[in-house]
Amino acid sequence: MHKDKKRPTILDVAQEAGVSAATVSNVLNERRNVDSTLAQRVHEVVERIGYRVDPVAANLRRAKPFMVGLVVPDFSNPFFGELVDHVELLAEKDGYRLTVMSSREDAELEKSRIQALGDWRAAGVILVSVGREGATRRALDEAGLPTVFVDRPAHDDSFDSVVVDNAKASGDALSCLVDAGHRRILIAASSKRVPNMADRVGGALSMAKKRGVANAVEVLECGASGSDARKVLGERLARSPRPTAVLTLYNIATLETMRVVNDLNVEIPADISVVGFDDAPWMQVARPPLTAVEQPVAKLAKTAWSSLMERIDGKELSGEIKTLPCNLIDRASVAPPTDAPS
């Protein structure tokens, strides 16, 4: 029985031409703003390897895609809710419909979300990745979607990434506690395997070493969910010696810290100081209002959206990491520890 030779795919063309699958698609669909040299190279490869466009798929692609995907790890995290809100407004302004999906911090689910966006012929995707390189990269290559990573950086320079300066932000927060005299500081992280969380932990530890208090810091991995964070924090804060300060590196841990100290009848800042990450509105009206790291969510969204629009328009760029600064908002949740020398 005769077996047909494998038909060349758009990924074969992209690999031979040394460009992304999205660029090949832009060239073949005669989109504007594709560099003429790149376009010529793509056409030469198409002719040489005998790639033929699927006419049904081509007819669908000729209509401008109007949907953009946004994949986030967790719908319950207020930070991601704020990010979605800003991106949706930008999408509407530019005539796109935003489709938002959650990966639930699961690499395989993230892969299936990307595949679905490819099947739906989305114009592009903004991705807060779960940080598992292999499955995500393969899914993006197969889907051929213009992609920008936000909050958590890409693993290589094939994609644009828009992040904040996590290391400096957490370092500044830790320094604030050291300045107040704290020498038993608990750092609450979700997981050090998550890239941005690892940067925050690293920044805090680096600052502790710089300030000569490296032995004063304890790092506690609390998990991504509120229930996990509450359990882990509850067990630690109930033990002696209790830290005199807690630096939480994500807003879920900040909320659960507040719940735990309330259950333990511990007062902030008289008994324990607290500094949070992500300045959620509730932190501003808590009693006392919390000192917190404010992330520039609106600017993160705007910068990621601008990068994605360049990619969708066919601009072939090497991946760039755009890093934005954070602010430490000083409120009333930090005071000198009661056992500090006078």
C-alpha positions in Angstrom: 0.0 0.0 0.0 1.4 3.4 -1.0 2.2 5.7 1.9 2.2 9.4 1.1 5.1 11.5 2.1 4.4 13.8 5.0 3.0 17.1 3.8 5.1 20.2 4.8 3.5 22.3 7.6 3.7 25.9 8.4 6.2 25.0 11.2 8.5 23.4 8.6 8.4 26.7 6.7 9.1 28.7 9.8 12.1 26.5 10.8 13.6 26.6 7.3 13.2 30.4 7.0 14.4 31.1 10.6 11.3 33.0 11.5 8.2 32.4 13.7 5.1 30.5 12.5 3.2 33.8 13.0 5.5 35.6 10.6 5.0 32.9 8.0 1.2 33.2 8.4 1.5 37.0 8.1 3.5 36.7 4.9 1.2 34.1 3.3 -1.9 36.1 4.2 -0.4 39.3 2.8 -0.5 41.3 6.0 1.3 44.6 6.0 4.4 45.6 8.0 6.3 42.4 7.3 9.9 43.1 6.4 10.4 42.6 2.6 13.6 40.5 3.1 11.8 38.2 5.5 8.8 37.9 3.2 11.1 37.0 0.3 12.8 34.4 2.4 9.5 32.8 3.4 8.3 32.6 -0.2 11.6 31.0 -1.3 11.2 28.3 1.4 7.6 27.7 0.5 8.5 27.1 -3.1 11.5 25.0 -2.3 9.9 22.5 0.2 6.5 22.5 -1.6 4.4 23.9 1.1 0.7 24.3 0.1 -1.8 26.4 2.0 -4.9 24.6 3.1 -7.5 26.6 1.1 -10.3 26.2 3.7 -8.0 27.4 6.5 -6.7 30.2 4.3 -10.2 31.5 3.6 -10.8 31.6 7.4 -7.5 33.4 8.0 -8.1 36.1 5.4 -10.6 37.6 7.7 -8.8 39.6 10.4 -8.9 37.7 13.6 -10.7 39.7 16.2 -10.1 37.7 19.3 -7.1 37.9 21.7 -6.5 35.4 24.5 -5.3 36.1 28.0 -4.3 33.1 30.1 -3.7 33.6 33.8 -2.9 31.1 36.5 -5.7 31.9 39.0 -9.0 33.7 38.8 -9.3 34.1 42.5 -6.1 36.2 42.8 -7.1 39.9 42.8 -3.9 40.9 41.0 -4.9 38.8 37.9 -8.4 40.2 38.1 -7.0 43.7 37.9 -4.8 42.7 35.0 -7.7 41.3 33.1 -9.7 44.5 33.6 -7.0 46.7 32.1 -6.3 44.4 29.2 -9.9 44.1 28.3 -10.3 47.9 28.1 -7.2 48.0 25.8 -8.6 45.2 23.6 -12.0 46.9 23.2 -10.3 50.2 22.3 -8.4 48.5 19.5 -11.4 46.5 18.2 -10.6 43.1 19.7 -12.6 40.7 21.9 -10.7 39.4 24.9 -11.1 35.7 25.9 -9.8 35.0 29.4 -8.9 31.5 30.6 -7.3 30.1 33.7 -4.5 27.5 33.8 -5.0 26.8 37.5 -1.2 26.7 37.8 -1.2 23.5 35.8 1.2 23.1 32.9 -1.0 20.6 30.9 -4.1 22.7 31.3 -2.1 25.8 30.2 -1.0 23.8 27.1 -4.7 22.9 26.3 -5.7 26.6 26.7 -3.0 27.6 24.2 -4.1 24.9 21.8 -7.7 26.0 22.0 -6.7 29.6 21.2 -4.8 28.3 18.2 -7.8 26.3 17.0 -10.0 29.3 17.4 -7.5 31.3 15.2 -6.9 34.0 17.9 -4.9 37.0 16.8 -2.5 36.5 19.7 -2.1 35.7 23.4 -0.9 37.4 26.5 0.3 34.7 28.9 1.0 34.5 32.6 2.8 31.2 32.4 2.9 28.5 35.1 6.6 28.3 34.4 7.0 24.8 32.9 9.0 25.5 29.8 8.6 22.4 27.6 4.8 21.9 27.2 4.1 25.6 26.9 6.8 26.3 24.3 5.7 23.3 22.1 2.0 24.5 22.3 3.0 28.0 21.3 5.1 26.8 18.4 2.3 24.6 17.1 -0.3 27.2 17.5 1.8 29.9 15.8 0.3 32.6 17.9 2.0 36.0 18.5 2.7 35.8 22.2 3.7 38.2 25.0 4.5 36.9 28.5 3.5 39.2 31.4 4.3 39.1 35.1 6.3 35.9 34.7 9.1 36.0 32.1 9.5 33.7 29.1 12.2 31.0 29.3 14.1 32.3 26.2 14.4 35.3 23.9 11.8 34.1 21.4 9.0 36.0 23.1 8.6 39.5 24.7 8.2 39.6 28.4 6.8 42.4 30.5 7.7 42.1 34.2 8.3 44.2 37.3 11.6 44.5 39.2 10.6 41.8 41.7 14.1 41.6 43.3 14.4 45.3 44.0 10.8 45.5 45.3 11.2 42.7 47.8 14.6 43.9 48.8 13.2 47.4 49.6 10.3 45.8 51.6 12.8 43.7 53.6 15.0 46.7 54.2 12.0 48.6 55.6 11.6 45.9 58.3 15.3 45.9 59.0 15.3 49.7 59.4 12.5 49.3 62.0 14.7 46.9 64.0 13.4 43.5 63.1 15.7 40.5 63.4 13.2 37.7 63.2 11.5 38.1 59.8 9.3 35.5 58.1 9.1 35.6 54.3 5.9 34.0 52.9 6.2 32.8 49.3 3.9 30.7 47.2 6.5 28.5 45.6 10.2 29.2 44.8 9.7 27.3 41.5 7.6 30.1 40.1 10.0 32.5 38.4 8.7 35.8 39.7 8.4 34.4 43.2 11.9 33.1 43.0 13.1 36.6 42.1 11.2 38.1 45.1 12.7 35.6 47.5 16.2 36.1 46.0 15.8 39.9 46.2 14.8 39.7 49.9 17.6 37.3 50.8 20.2 39.4 48.9 19.1 42.5 50.8 19.3 40.6 54.1 22.8 39.6 53.4 23.7 43.1 52.3 22.3 44.5 55.6 24.1 41.9 57.6 21.0 40.1 58.9 21.0 37.0 56.7 20.4 34.8 59.8 17.4 36.8 60.7 15.3 35.6 57.7 13.2 32.5 57.4 11.5 31.6 54.0 8.2 29.7 54.1 6.6 28.2 51.0 2.8 28.5 51.6 1.2 27.3 48.3 -0.9 29.1 45.8 -4.4 28.7 47.4 -5.8 30.6 50.4 -6.5 27.4 52.3 -2.9 26.1 51.9 -1.5 29.5 52.9 -3.7 29.7 56.0 -2.7 26.2 57.2 1.0 26.7 56.7 1.1 30.3 58.2 -1.2 29.3 61.1 1.1 26.4 62.1 4.2 28.6 61.9 2.9 31.7 63.6 1.6 29.5 66.5 5.1 28.3 67.2 7.7 29.9 69.3 9.8 31.9 68.7 7.3 33.8 66.6 8.7 36.2 64.0 8.4 39.8 64.8 7.6 40.6 61.2 6.1 39.0 58.2 6.9 39.9 54.6 4.3 38.3 52.3 5.3 38.1 48.6 1.8 37.6 47.2 -1.6 39.1 48.2 -3.3 35.8 49.1 -0.6 35.2 51.8 -1.1 38.8 53.0 -4.8 38.2 53.5 -4.3 34.8 55.2 -1.6 36.4 57.5 -4.3 38.9 58.6 -6.7 36.1 59.4 -4.2 34.0 61.3 -3.0 36.9 63.5 -6.6 37.7 64.2 -7.3 34.1 65.3 -4.2 34.2 67.5 -5.2 37.6 69.0 -1.9 39.1 67.8 -2.0 42.8 67.2 -0.4 44.6 64.2 2.0 46.3 64.5 2.3 46.1 68.3 3.0 42.4 68.3 4.0 41.7 64.7 4.7 43.9 61.7 3.4 43.0 58.3 4.4 44.1 54.8 2.4 42.9 51.8 3.0 42.5 48.1 0.4 43.8 45.6 -1.4 46.8 47.0 -5.0 45.5 46.9 -7.7 48.0 47.9 -8.6 46.1 51.1 -5.0 46.7 52.3 -5.7 50.4 52.3 -8.7 50.1 54.6 -7.5 47.3 56.8 -6.9 48.1 60.5 -4.2 49.2 60.5 -3.7 50.0 56.8 -0.9 47.8 55.5 2.5 48.8 54.2 2.6 47.2 50.8 4.5 46.9 47.5 2.4 48.5 44.7 2.8 46.9 41.3 2.1 49.1 38.2 -0.7 46.8 36.9 -2.1 49.3 34.4 1.3 49.9 32.9 2.1 46.2 32.8 -1.1 45.7 30.8 -0.5 48.6 28.5 3.1 47.6 27.8 2.2 44.0 27.2 -0.7 45.0 24.9 1.6 47.4 22.9 4.1 44.6 22.4 1.4 42.1 21.3 0.1 44.6 18.8 3.6 44.9 17.3 3.8 41.1 17.0 0.3 40.8 15.5 1.3 43.5 12.9 4.1 41.3 11.8 7.1 43.1 13.3 9.8 40.5 13.6 11.8 41.2 16.8 14.1 39.3 19.1 12.4 38.8 22.4 12.8 41.6 24.9 12.3 41.8 28.6 10.7 45.0 29.7 11.1 45.6 33.4 8.9 48.1 35.3 9.6 49.5 38.8 7.3 49.0 41.8 6.6 51.4 44.7 6.7 50.6 48.5 3.6 52.3 50.0 4.4 53.1 53.7 1.4 52.9 56.0 0.8 51.8 59.6 1.6 48.1 59.8 5.3 48.4 60.6 6.7 49.3 64.0 9.8 48.4 66.0 9.6 45.0 67.7 8.8 45.0 71.4 12.1 43.2 72.1 14.2 45.7 70.1 17.0 47.4 72.1 16.1 50.9 73.1 
